[in-house]
Amino acid sequence: MTNTHPNHHSHPTAGSDKTNRTIDIGINLMHRSFGGDRDQIVQTALEAGVTPLIITGTSVRSSEAAADYARKHPGRLYTTAGVHPHDAKSCGGRTLQSLRDLAAGGSVVAIGECGLDYNRDFSPRDMQLEWFTKQVELAEELELPLFLHERDAHEDFARILRRVKPPGVPAVVHCFTGSEQELRAYLEMDLYIGITGWICDERRGKHLRSLVKLIPPERLMIETDAPFLTPRDLVPKPKDGRNEPRFLPHIAAAVAQCAGRSVDEVMRQTTETAKEFFGIGFE
């Protein structure tokens, strides 16, 4: 299943050898913890070969802030536009049009982060289901891929995707931490899988270390989810505890070790997959 959406972006990315880049498909760059050094975070990522970065939109407001910021860094930053299930309760009559307007602005490469979260239930489940469904339909309308969140909600999540998502709309389950059964179900549904530094946690991520080899190389992407999910085995540990996109090669190394592949191969393949999935061209 190939991404057919028309918004292909082909800005050159300054200061980085395009043969040695890795795309971070999920960074919460508008998070308040990056408020004082956001530009520097983008620069240190670039110096580490992690570029472009795709900023995760989690509400209309954060998606607007992300798109405004991304426009100042053409070719280095892109963004998603969507409403996280935690914020479904704040959706209303203007929500979908706001997302449409954002998607027309040039830096948006996916709809999301959207999905279901029954772990926290910050929004009522009926509202989560309604706004997840509407965002899947919006992705089809706009011919954009989906950036998905699922936590403790596998059955309803899979049911909505099977019912509403057409085969031509690519979708990635971002920050996958689920079971083997869930992974196999998502792969059978032709979904892509995003792996974070969770795999570097010898306690919580242990099961993920054995599952990652089941993901076909062309279905795998990697992400930091910064400032969250700082890899537990980083040495030295960041003083402020923040995760950053410059740590993505560390995550790639963990994935490579678990999958029995070389780090270069994992970085190259996940970058190619992300370029095609999000419609990002390198010059």
C-alpha positions in Angstrom: 0.0 0.0 0.0 1.6 3.2 -1.2 0.9 6.7 0.0 -0.8 8.5 -2.8 -1.5 11.8 -1.2 -0.5 14.8 -3.3 1.3 17.0 -0.7 4.8 15.9 -1.6 7.4 18.1 0.0 10.9 18.4 -1.5 12.7 21.1 0.4 16.4 20.5 0.7 17.6 20.0 4.3 20.5 22.2 5.0 23.7 21.1 6.7 23.1 17.4 6.5 24.4 14.6 4.2 21.3 13.1 2.8 22.9 9.6 2.8 23.2 9.7 6.5 19.9 10.9 7.9 17.2 9.5 10.1 13.7 10.9 10.4 12.2 11.3 13.8 8.5 10.7 13.0 7.2 11.8 16.4 8.5 14.6 18.6 6.4 16.8 20.9 8.5 19.9 20.1 5.8 22.3 21.2 5.9 20.8 24.7 6.6 23.4 27.4 9.9 21.7 28.4 11.3 22.8 25.0 10.1 26.4 25.5 13.5 27.8 26.3 15.7 26.0 23.7 13.5 24.8 20.8 15.7 26.2 18.1 18.8 24.5 19.7 16.9 21.2 19.9 16.4 21.3 16.1 20.0 22.2 15.5 21.5 19.5 17.8 19.2 17.0 16.1 20.5 18.1 12.7 24.1 17.8 13.8 23.3 14.2 14.9 21.9 13.4 11.5 18.3 13.3 12.8 16.4 15.4 10.2 13.7 16.2 9.2 11.6 16.1 12.4 7.9 15.5 12.4 6.2 17.5 15.2 3.2 15.7 16.7 0.0 17.8 16.9 -2.2 16.7 19.8 -5.0 19.4 19.7 -6.1 22.1 17.3 -4.1 24.6 19.4 -0.9 22.5 19.5 -1.2 21.6 15.8 -1.5 25.3 14.9 1.5 26.2 17.1 3.5 23.3 15.5 2.6 24.4 11.9 3.5 28.0 12.6 6.9 26.9 14.0 7.5 24.3 11.2 7.0 27.0 8.6 10.1 28.8 10.0 12.2 25.7 9.3 11.3 24.6 5.8 12.7 21.1 5.0 13.8 20.5 8.6 10.4 20.4 10.3 7.0 19.0 9.3 4.0 18.4 11.5 0.8 16.4 12.0 -2.5 18.0 12.7 -5.1 16.3 14.9 -6.7 15.8 18.2 -5.4 13.2 20.7 -8.1 11.1 22.4 -7.3 12.8 25.7 -8.6 16.1 24.1 -11.6 14.6 22.3 -13.9 16.2 24.9 -12.7 19.7 23.6 -13.7 19.0 20.0 -16.7 20.9 18.5 -18.2 22.4 15.4 -15.0 24.1 14.2 -12.6 21.3 14.9 -12.6 19.5 11.5 -12.5 22.8 9.5 -9.5 24.0 11.7 -7.7 20.8 10.8 -8.5 21.2 7.1 -7.2 24.8 7.1 -4.0 23.6 8.8 -3.5 20.8 6.3 -3.7 23.3 3.4 -0.8 25.3 4.9 2.1 23.3 3.5 3.9 21.8 6.5 1.3 19.2 7.6 2.1 15.6 6.4 -0.4 13.5 8.4 -3.7 13.7 10.3 -3.3 12.9 14.0 -2.2 12.1 16.7 -5.7 10.5 16.9 -7.0 7.3 18.2 -8.3 5.8 21.5 -6.9 5.8 25.0 -8.8 3.7 27.5 -5.8 3.7 29.9 -6.4 7.2 31.1 -9.9 7.9 29.9 -9.4 11.7 30.0 -12.2 12.0 27.5 -15.4 9.9 27.6 -15.1 6.8 25.4 -18.1 7.7 23.2 -16.4 11.0 22.4 -13.1 9.3 21.7 -14.8 6.9 19.3 -16.7 9.7 17.5 -13.6 12.0 17.0 -11.3 9.1 16.0 -13.8 8.1 13.4 -14.1 11.7 12.1 -10.3 12.1 11.8 -10.0 8.8 9.9 -12.6 10.1 7.5 -10.8 13.5 7.3 -7.5 11.7 6.3 -9.4 10.0 3.5 -10.9 13.3 2.4 -7.5 15.1 2.4 -5.5 12.1 1.1 -3.2 12.3 4.0 -1.8 9.4 6.1 -2.8 8.8 9.7 -0.7 9.1 12.8 -2.4 6.9 15.4 -2.4 6.5 19.2 -3.8 3.4 20.9 -3.6 2.4 24.5 -5.6 -0.3 26.2 -8.2 0.0 23.4 -7.1 -2.5 20.8 -10.5 -4.0 19.9 -12.4 -0.8 19.4 -9.4 0.8 17.6 -9.0 -2.1 15.2 -12.8 -2.2 14.6 -13.0 1.5 13.6 -10.0 1.2 11.3 -11.4 -1.9 9.6 -14.8 -0.2 9.2 -13.8 3.3 8.2 -10.2 3.4 6.9 -9.9 2.7 3.1 -6.9 0.7 2.0 -5.4 3.7 0.2 -4.9 5.7 3.4 -1.5 4.7 5.0 -1.5 4.7 8.8 1.2 4.2 11.5 0.5 3.0 15.0 2.9 5.4 16.8 4.7 4.4 20.0 3.7 0.8 19.7 4.0 -1.1 23.0 1.3 -3.7 22.7 1.2 -7.5 22.6 2.3 -10.0 19.9 -1.3 -10.6 19.1 -2.0 -6.9 18.6 1.1 -6.4 16.5 0.1 -9.3 14.2 -3.4 -7.8 13.9 -2.0 -4.4 12.9 0.4 -5.9 10.4 -2.4 -7.9 8.9 -4.3 -4.6 8.6 -1.4 -3.2 6.6 -0.5 -0.7 9.3 3.0 0.7 9.9 4.6 0.5 13.3 6.4 3.3 15.2 9.0 2.2 17.8 10.3 4.5 20.5 12.9 4.3 23.3 10.5 2.1 25.2 12.5 -0.7 23.6 15.6 0.5 25.6 13.8 -0.2 28.9 14.9 -3.6 30.1 11.8 -3.8 32.4 8.8 -2.4 30.6 10.1 -2.9 27.1 11.3 -6.4 27.4 8.5 -8.0 25.4 9.0 -5.3 22.7 12.6 -6.5 22.2 11.4 -9.9 21.0 8.6 -8.5 18.9 10.5 -6.0 16.8 11.9 -8.7 14.6 8.4 -9.6 13.6 7.9 -6.2 12.0 8.8 -6.3 8.2 11.6 -3.7 7.6 9.4 -1.8 5.2 6.6 -1.4 7.8 8.9 0.0 10.6 9.6 3.6 11.6 11.4 5.0 14.6 10.6 8.0 16.8 11.7 9.5 20.1 8.3 10.9 21.3 10.5 13.5 23.0 10.5 14.9 25.6 8.9 11.7 26.9 10.3 8.1 26.9 13.9 8.9 27.3 15.9 5.7 26.7 16.6 4.2 30.1 20.0 2.9 29.1 21.4 6.2 27.8 24.9 6.9 29.1 25.4 9.6 30.2 21.8 10.3 31.1 20.5 13.8 30.2 20.7 16.0 33.3 17.1 17.3 32.8 15.8 13.9 32.0 14.4 15.1 28.7 14.3 13.0 25.6 15.6 14.7 22.5 15.6 13.8 18.8 19.4 13.6 18.8 19.0 10.3 20.8 17.2 8.6 17.8 20.4 6.8 16.6 20.5 5.2 20.1 17.0 3.9 19.6 17.9 2.7 16.1 20.8 0.7 17.6 18.5 -1.0 20.1 16.1 -1.9 17.3 19.0 -3.2 15.1 20.3 -5.4 17.9 16.9 -6.9 18.6 16.1 -7.4 14.9 19.5 -8.9 14.0 20.2 -6.2 11.5 22.9 -3.5 11.2 22.3 0.0 12.6 23.0 1.5 9.2 20.4 -0.7 7.6 17.8 0.1 10.2 18.4 3.9 9.9 18.4 3.8 6.1 15.3 1.6 5.8 13.2 3.5 8.4 14.2 6.8 6.7 13.1 5.5 3.3 9.9 4.2 4.7 9.1 7.5 6.5 9.9 9.5 3.3 7.5 7.5 1.3 4.8 7.3 4.0 4.8 11.1 4.7 5.5 12.2 1.2 8.7 14.0 2.1 11.2 14.3 -0.7 14.9 15.0 -0.2 16.8 17.0 -2.7 
